[in-house]
């Protein structure tokens, strides 16, 4: 159906319902003569007379009545749906799909959404925890949370968390039989708990730096996991040295269940970033989430 036909049908409905070209023209914001010209054009294309014009009133013909009762409700439904979509655009609503590491979900996303959702019942948030470098476009996520250095350059990346530090830790029972390492290179003589990277499948090389000197160490040990949670538990059990985020190990260190080594080789680094495609048009719901994360960052 041609676009002008829809416009002409809306014009016809206005005249038929108002019973007057003058009133219908005022409602549509056009002149009565222009509206009359539009109706004549529609009647010519259909080959039917739709309106009977008298000096006092305009009334639908039999064909006009049929068109009024058949097309009218359908066009009303379309207009109502368009109005509902406009309301959705202006009212924070809809589902936001996010991918994040478990640590980022616990420390950043969870506090933000627990403060946001009670005030906006029409917003839904779905979080998938994943340690890989997820392609959020291919996987149909709205955004992801990763360390800043992991975010692709073609993404919008917003810092949403403080700087982070790593910590090399083990249980006192482990160090009772293994002298603590004094330099990162000495880790090669220890039973270290490895992390297998989910995206590329290789083992994570522990990253250290001191006085501007970077040093990556490939460690070995009896245990390898693909999530930091299991690595932390293995360290608490005295099964070797773990390399985990400082805030994860902090309680264990403070309680004496873990001992820290090589602290001076673990400088801070940029923390988590929220990232999403640069061409994405943020919805009101997504904009609210971004603002909530920024406030906590």
VEXMI-936411 format. One record per residue (C-alpha): residue number from 1; x, y, z. Coordinates in steps of 0.05 Angstrom, whole numbers, padded with zeros to 5 digits. Example, Ala and Ser with C-alpha at 12.3 -4.5 7.8 and 13.67 -1.06 7.14 Angstrom:
! VEXMI-936411
+-----+--------+--------+--------+
:   i :      u :      v :      w :
+-----+--------+--------+--------+
:   1 :  00246 : -00090 :  00156 :
:   2 :  00273 : -00021 :  00143 :
+-----+--------+--------+--------+
//
This chain:
! VEXMI-936411
+-----+--------+--------+--------+
:   i :      u :      v :      w :
+-----+--------+--------+--------+
:   1 :  00000 :  00000 :  00000 :
:   2 :  00027 :  00068 : -00020 :
:   3 :  00045 :  00115 :  00037 :
:   4 : -00003 :  00169 :  00011 :
:   5 : -00061 :  00120 :  00015 :
:   6 : -00050 :  00112 :  00090 :
:   7 : -00049 :  00188 :  00097 :
:   8 : -00112 :  00195 :  00056 :
:   9 : -00147 :  00141 :  00096 :
:  10 : -00131 :  00179 :  00160 :
:  11 : -00159 :  00242 :  00128 :
:  12 : -00223 :  00205 :  00108 :
:  13 : -00232 :  00177 :  00178 :
:  14 : -00225 :  00246 :  00208 :
:  15 : -00278 :  00276 :  00162 :
:  16 : -00326 :  00217 :  00170 :
:  17 : -00321 :  00219 :  00246 :
:  18 : -00326 :  00294 :  00253 :
:  19 : -00381 :  00301 :  00200 :
:  20 : -00347 :  00365 :  00177 :
:  21 : -00288 :  00385 :  00133 :
:  22 : -00277 :  00447 :  00176 :
:  23 : -00272 :  00409 :  00242 :
:  24 : -00231 :  00353 :  00212 :
:  25 : -00183 :  00402 :  00180 :
:  26 : -00173 :  00437 :  00246 :
:  27 : -00159 :  00371 :  00280 :
:  28 : -00109 :  00350 :  00227 :
:  29 : -00077 :  00419 :  00221 :
:  30 : -00091 :  00430 :  00147 :
:  31 : -00138 :  00475 :  00108 :
:  32 : -00209 :  00452 :  00091 :
:  33 : -00194 :  00460 :  00016 :
:  34 : -00131 :  00417 :  00021 :
:  35 : -00170 :  00364 :  00059 :
:  36 : -00226 :  00365 :  00007 :
:  37 : -00174 :  00356 : -00047 :
:  38 : -00144 :  00296 : -00010 :
:  39 : -00212 :  00262 : -00004 :
:  40 : -00227 :  00273 : -00078 :
:  41 : -00161 :  00241 : -00096 :
:  42 : -00176 :  00180 : -00053 :
:  43 : -00245 :  00173 : -00084 :
:  44 : -00216 :  00177 : -00154 :
:  45 : -00165 :  00123 : -00140 :
:  46 : -00218 :  00077 : -00110 :
:  47 : -00270 :  00094 : -00163 :
:  48 : -00322 :  00102 : -00108 :
:  49 : -00356 :  00160 : -00074 :
:  50 : -00340 :  00157 :  00001 :
:  51 : -00374 :  00220 :  00027 :
:  52 : -00440 :  00254 :  00013 :
:  53 : -00431 :  00329 :  00019 :
:  54 : -00489 :  00375 :  00036 :
:  55 : -00491 :  00447 :  00058 :
:  56 : -00502 :  00426 :  00131 :
:  57 : -00466 :  00360 :  00138 :
:  58 : -00417 :  00311 :  00109 :
:  59 : -00437 :  00238 :  00117 :
:  60 : -00407 :  00172 :  00092 :
:  61 : -00438 :  00136 :  00034 :
:  62 : -00450 :  00061 :  00037 :
:  63 : -00379 :  00049 :  00013 :
:  64 : -00354 :  00102 :  00062 :
:  65 : -00390 :  00068 :  00120 :
:  66 : -00358 :  00001 :  00102 :
:  67 : -00289 :  00033 :  00098 :
:  68 : -00301 :  00070 :  00164 :
:  69 : -00320 :  00007 :  00202 :
:  70 : -00268 : -00039 :  00171 :
:  71 : -00206 :  00005 :  00164 :
:  72 : -00221 :  00052 :  00222 :
:  73 : -00208 :  00003 :  00279 :
:  74 : -00145 : -00024 :  00246 :
:  75 : -00115 :  00044 :  00238 :
:  76 : -00135 :  00061 :  00309 :
:  77 : -00097 : -00001 :  00332 :
:  78 : -00035 :  00020 :  00293 :
:  79 : -00038 :  00090 :  00323 :
:  80 : -00047 :  00062 :  00393 :
:  81 :  00013 :  00015 :  00384 :
:  82 :  00056 :  00072 :  00358 :
:  83 :  00036 :  00113 :  00419 :
:  84 :  00054 :  00055 :  00464 :
:  85 :  00123 :  00050 :  00431 :
:  86 :  00133 :  00124 :  00442 :
:  87 :  00116 :  00115 :  00515 :
:  88 :  00165 :  00058 :  00518 :
:  89 :  00218 :  00104 :  00490 :
:  90 :  00206 :  00155 :  00544 :
:  91 :  00193 :  00108 :  00602 :
:  92 :  00250 :  00066 :  00629 :
:  93 :  00229 : -00005 :  00610 :
:  94 :  00253 : -00067 :  00575 :
:  95 :  00307 : -00121 :  00585 :
:  96 :  00381 : -00105 :  00590 :
:  97 :  00427 : -00165 :  00576 :
:  98 :  00497 : -00160 :  00606 :
:  99 :  00559 : -00204 :  00606 :
: 100 :  00609 : -00196 :  00663 :
: 101 :  00660 : -00235 :  00703 :
: 102 :  00635 : -00263 :  00768 :
: 103 :  00677 : -00214 :  00808 :
: 104 :  00652 : -00154 :  00768 :
: 105 :  00580 : -00178 :  00775 :
: 106 :  00587 : -00185 :  00851 :
: 107 :  00626 : -00121 :  00865 :
: 108 :  00596 : -00072 :  00814 :
: 109 :  00534 : -00096 :  00779 :
: 110 :  00499 : -00126 :  00840 :
: 111 :  00503 : -00063 :  00884 :
: 112 :  00481 : -00019 :  00825 :
: 113 :  00420 : -00060 :  00805 :
: 114 :  00396 : -00072 :  00876 :
: 115 :  00392 :  00004 :  00882 :
: 116 :  00360 :  00013 :  00813 :
: 117 :  00308 : -00041 :  00803 :
: 118 :  00261 : -00026 :  00861 :
: 119 :  00247 :  00043 :  00833 :
: 120 :  00236 :  00019 :  00761 :
: 121 :  00192 : -00044 :  00760 :
: 122 :  00189 : -00044 :  00683 :
: 123 :  00264 : -00055 :  00676 :
: 124 :  00291 : -00126 :  00673 :
: 125 :  00365 : -00144 :  00676 :
: 126 :  00396 : -00209 :  00654 :
: 127 :  00469 : -00222 :  00673 :
: 128 :  00512 : -00278 :  00644 :
: 129 :  00577 : -00290 :  00681 :
: 130 :  00634 : -00307 :  00634 :
: 131 :  00709 : -00300 :  00638 :
: 132 :  00720 : -00302 :  00562 :
: 133 :  00723 : -00241 :  00516 :
: 134 :  00651 : -00245 :  00494 :
: 135 :  00630 : -00216 :  00427 :
: 136 :  00571 : -00176 :  00454 :
: 137 :  00545 : -00159 :  00384 :
: 138 :  00544 : -00232 :  00360 :
: 139 :  00516 : -00257 :  00427 :
: 140 :  00463 : -00202 :  00428 :
: 141 :  00485 : -00171 :  00494 :
: 142 :  00471 : -00098 :  00507 :
: 143 :  00537 : -00088 :  00542 :
: 144 :  00594 : -00123 :  00578 :
: 145 :  00639 : -00110 :  00637 :
: 146 :  00713 : -00127 :  00631 :
: 147 :  00780 : -00097 :  00651 :
: 148 :  00795 : -00035 :  00609 :
: 149 :  00855 : -00067 :  00574 :
: 150 :  00810 : -00123 :  00548 :
: 151 :  00759 : -00079 :  00513 :
: 152 :  00762 : -00074 :  00437 :
: 153 :  00778 : -00006 :  00409 :
: 154 :  00714 :  00000 :  00369 :
: 155 :  00672 : -00001 :  00433 :
: 156 :  00650 :  00055 :  00479 :
: 157 :  00686 :  00040 :  00544 :
: 158 :  00665 :  00074 :  00609 :
: 159 :  00706 :  00064 :  00674 :
: 160 :  00658 :  00041 :  00728 :
: 161 :  00703 :  00017 :  00783 :
: 162 :  00766 :  00034 :  00822 :
: 163 :  00836 :  00011 :  00807 :
: 164 :  00851 : -00061 :  00823 :
: 165 :  00912 : -00100 :  00849 :
: 166 :  00932 : -00172 :  00846 :
: 167 :  00956 : -00212 :  00906 :
: 168 :  00999 : -00274 :  00910 :
: 169 :  00974 : -00313 :  00970 :
: 170 :  00978 : -00381 :  01002 :
: 171 :  00957 : -00413 :  01067 :
: 172 :  01007 : -00411 :  01125 :
: 173 :  01008 : -00487 :  01123 :
: 174 :  01037 : -00484 :  01053 :
: 175 :  01092 : -00435 :  01072 :
: 176 :  01108 : -00478 :  01133 :
: 177 :  01140 : -00528 :  01084 :
: 178 :  01158 : -00481 :  01026 :
: 179 :  01200 : -00418 :  01037 :
: 180 :  01161 : -00357 :  01012 :
: 181 :  01186 : -00330 :  00945 :
: 182 :  01225 : -00264 :  00949 :
: 183 :  01220 : -00249 :  00874 :
: 184 :  01170 : -00269 :  00821 :
: 185 :  01222 : -00314 :  00787 :
: 186 :  01225 : -00358 :  00849 :
: 187 :  01152 : -00377 :  00836 :
: 188 :  01177 : -00428 :  00785 :
: 189 :  01201 : -00470 :  00844 :
: 190 :  01132 : -00469 :  00877 :
: 191 :  01067 : -00507 :  00870 :
: 192 :  01024 : -00452 :  00838 :
: 193 :  00950 : -00456 :  00823 :
: 194 :  00940 : -00440 :  00749 :
: 195 :  00884 : -00404 :  00712 :
: 196 :  00866 : -00429 :  00643 :
: 197 :  00842 : -00371 :  00600 :
: 198 :  00773 : -00387 :  00571 :
: 199 :  00780 : -00348 :  00506 :
: 200 :  00846 : -00375 :  00479 :
: 201 :  00854 : -00437 :  00523 :
: 202 :  00924 : -00420 :  00546 :
: 203 :  00949 : -00413 :  00617 :
: 204 :  00951 : -00343 :  00647 :
: 205 :  01022 : -00316 :  00656 :
: 206 :  01024 : -00281 :  00724 :
: 207 :  01038 : -00207 :  00713 :
: 208 :  01083 : -00168 :  00759 :
: 209 :  01117 : -00100 :  00757 :
: 210 :  01165 : -00060 :  00800 :
: 211 :  01199 :  00007 :  00789 :
: 212 :  01170 :  00008 :  00719 :
: 213 :  01198 : -00061 :  00703 :
: 214 :  01145 : -00111 :  00679 :
: 215 :  01156 : -00185 :  00690 :
: 216 :  01110 : -00242 :  00668 :
: 217 :  01120 : -00310 :  00699 :
: 218 :  01092 : -00376 :  00673 :
: 219 :  01081 : -00418 :  00735 :
: 220 :  01069 : -00492 :  00744 :
: 221 :  01031 : -00533 :  00795 :
: 222 :  00985 : -00591 :  00808 :
: 223 :  00920 : -00552 :  00799 :
: 224 :  00890 : -00513 :  00742 :
: 225 :  00821 : -00481 :  00741 :
: 226 :  00783 : -00436 :  00694 :
: 227 :  00751 : -00393 :  00749 :
: 228 :  00784 : -00352 :  00803 :
: 229 :  00734 : -00376 :  00855 :
: 230 :  00763 : -00447 :  00854 :
: 231 :  00834 : -00420 :  00854 :
: 232 :  00819 : -00381 :  00918 :
: 233 :  00789 : -00443 :  00952 :
: 234 :  00850 : -00485 :  00933 :
: 235 :  00896 : -00432 :  00964 :
: 236 :  00855 : -00433 :  01029 :
: 237 :  00862 : -00508 :  01030 :
: 238 :  00939 : -00502 :  01029 :
: 239 :  00947 : -00532 :  00960 :
: 240 :  00993 : -00478 :  00932 :
: 241 :  01003 : -00405 :  00916 :
: 242 :  00946 : -00368 :  00882 :
: 243 :  00946 : -00303 :  00843 :
: 244 :  00879 : -00269 :  00854 :
: 245 :  00850 : -00200 :  00860 :
: 246 :  00869 : -00165 :  00924 :
: 247 :  00798 : -00152 :  00948 :
: 248 :  00781 : -00226 :  00939 :
: 249 :  00839 : -00246 :  00984 :
: 250 :  00833 : -00188 :  01033 :
: 251 :  00789 : -00223 :  01085 :
: 252 :  00832 : -00285 :  01084 :
: 253 :  00894 : -00244 :  01094 :
: 254 :  00863 : -00203 :  01151 :
: 255 :  00838 : -00266 :  01186 :
: 256 :  00906 : -00301 :  01180 :
: 257 :  00880 : -00357 :  01136 :
: 258 :  00924 : -00331 :  01079 :
: 259 :  00993 : -00301 :  01077 :
: 260 :  01013 : -00252 :  01023 :
: 261 :  01079 : -00251 :  00985 :
: 262 :  01110 : -00206 :  00931 :
: 263 :  01064 : -00148 :  00950 :
: 264 :  01115 : -00097 :  00925 :
: 265 :  01111 : -00130 :  00857 :
: 266 :  01036 : -00119 :  00850 :
: 267 :  01021 : -00047 :  00830 :
: 268 :  00950 : -00022 :  00817 :
: 269 :  00921 : -00025 :  00747 :
: 270 :  00858 :  00004 :  00713 :
: 271 :  00794 : -00029 :  00737 :
: 272 :  00730 : -00051 :  00704 :
: 273 :  00697 : -00016 :  00645 :
: 274 :  00627 : -00020 :  00618 :
: 275 :  00631 : -00028 :  00542 :
: 276 :  00580 : -00029 :  00486 :
: 277 :  00579 : -00015 :  00411 :
: 278 :  00591 :  00057 :  00392 :
: 279 :  00532 :  00056 :  00345 :
: 280 :  00484 :  00035 :  00400 :
: 281 :  00428 :  00084 :  00415 :
: 282 :  00420 :  00080 :  00491 :
: 283 :  00349 :  00067 :  00516 :
: 284 :  00323 :  00103 :  00578 :
: 285 :  00332 :  00039 :  00618 :
: 286 :  00404 :  00029 :  00594 :
: 287 :  00420 :  00102 :  00608 :
: 288 :  00395 :  00094 :  00680 :
: 289 :  00439 :  00033 :  00690 :
: 290 :  00500 :  00070 :  00663 :
: 291 :  00487 :  00128 :  00710 :
: 292 :  00479 :  00080 :  00769 :
: 293 :  00546 :  00047 :  00753 :
: 294 :  00580 :  00113 :  00744 :
: 295 :  00557 :  00137 :  00812 :
: 296 :  00588 :  00075 :  00843 :
: 297 :  00652 :  00079 :  00802 :
+-----+--------+--------+--------+
//
